[in-house]
Amino acid sequence: MRLLSLSPVVVPVWIAGALRLWRDPDLRWARSPALAYPILFVILVVLGGKPYYSAPFLLLLTAAGADPCLRWLNRTW
């Protein structure tokens, strides 16, 4: 439902954001949101929560993934 309400185009940005938060040593303090989103997703699916409950985490992952995606676009264009 989350993919349909926002856009499947944003999924690579979310993945890039989660990977950046998890792997970047300068952002070590921000690893917990990268781990919290999949945990929250599983809990929401199991308990039948509303799809918009996870939206705040997706905003964080979008912001974190914007920089790697823009660098990738600058390299390819």
C-alpha positions in Angstrom: 0.0 0.0 0.0 2.9 2.4 0.8 4.3 1.9 -2.8 0.9 2.7 -4.3 0.3 5.8 -2.3 3.7 7.4 -2.8 5.4 6.0 -5.9 7.5 3.0 -6.8 10.0 5.4 -8.4 11.1 6.6 -4.9 12.0 3.0 -3.7 15.6 3.2 -5.0 16.0 6.5 -3.1 14.7 4.8 0.1 17.1 1.9 -0.4 20.0 4.2 -1.0 19.1 6.2 2.1 19.0 3.1 4.3 22.3 1.9 2.9 23.9 5.3 3.4 22.7 5.5 7.0 23.9 1.9 7.7 27.3 2.1 5.9 28.6 5.7 6.2 31.0 6.0 9.2 30.2 9.7 9.5 26.5 8.9 10.0 27.1 6.1 12.5 24.9 7.9 15.0 21.9 7.6 12.5 22.1 3.8 12.1 19.1 3.2 14.3 16.5 4.6 11.8 17.9 2.4 9.0 17.3 -0.6 11.2 14.0 0.7 12.7 12.1 1.0 9.4 12.3 -2.7 8.5 11.4 -3.7 12.0 8.4 -1.3 12.0 7.3 -2.5 8.6 7.2 -6.1 9.8 5.3 -5.1 13.0 2.8 -3.2 11.0 2.2 -6.1 8.6 1.9 -8.6 11.4 -0.5 -6.4 13.5 -2.4 -5.0 10.6 -1.4 -1.4 11.2 -2.2 1.5 8.8 0.2 2.0 6.0 0.8 5.7 6.8 2.2 4.9 10.3 5.6 4.4 8.7 5.7 7.7 6.8 8.0 9.6 9.1 10.7 7.0 8.6 10.3 7.1 4.8 10.9 10.9 4.9 14.1 10.3 6.8 15.2 7.6 4.3 14.3 9.9 1.4 16.4 12.7 2.8 19.4 10.4 3.4 19.1 8.8 0.0 18.9 12.1 -2.0 22.6 12.7 -1.9 23.8 9.3 -3.2 21.1 9.4 -5.9 22.1 12.9 -7.0 25.8 11.9 -7.1 24.9 8.9 -9.2 22.8 11.0 -11.6 25.6 13.5 -12.0 28.0 10.6 -12.9 25.7 9.1 -15.5 24.5 12.3 -17.2 
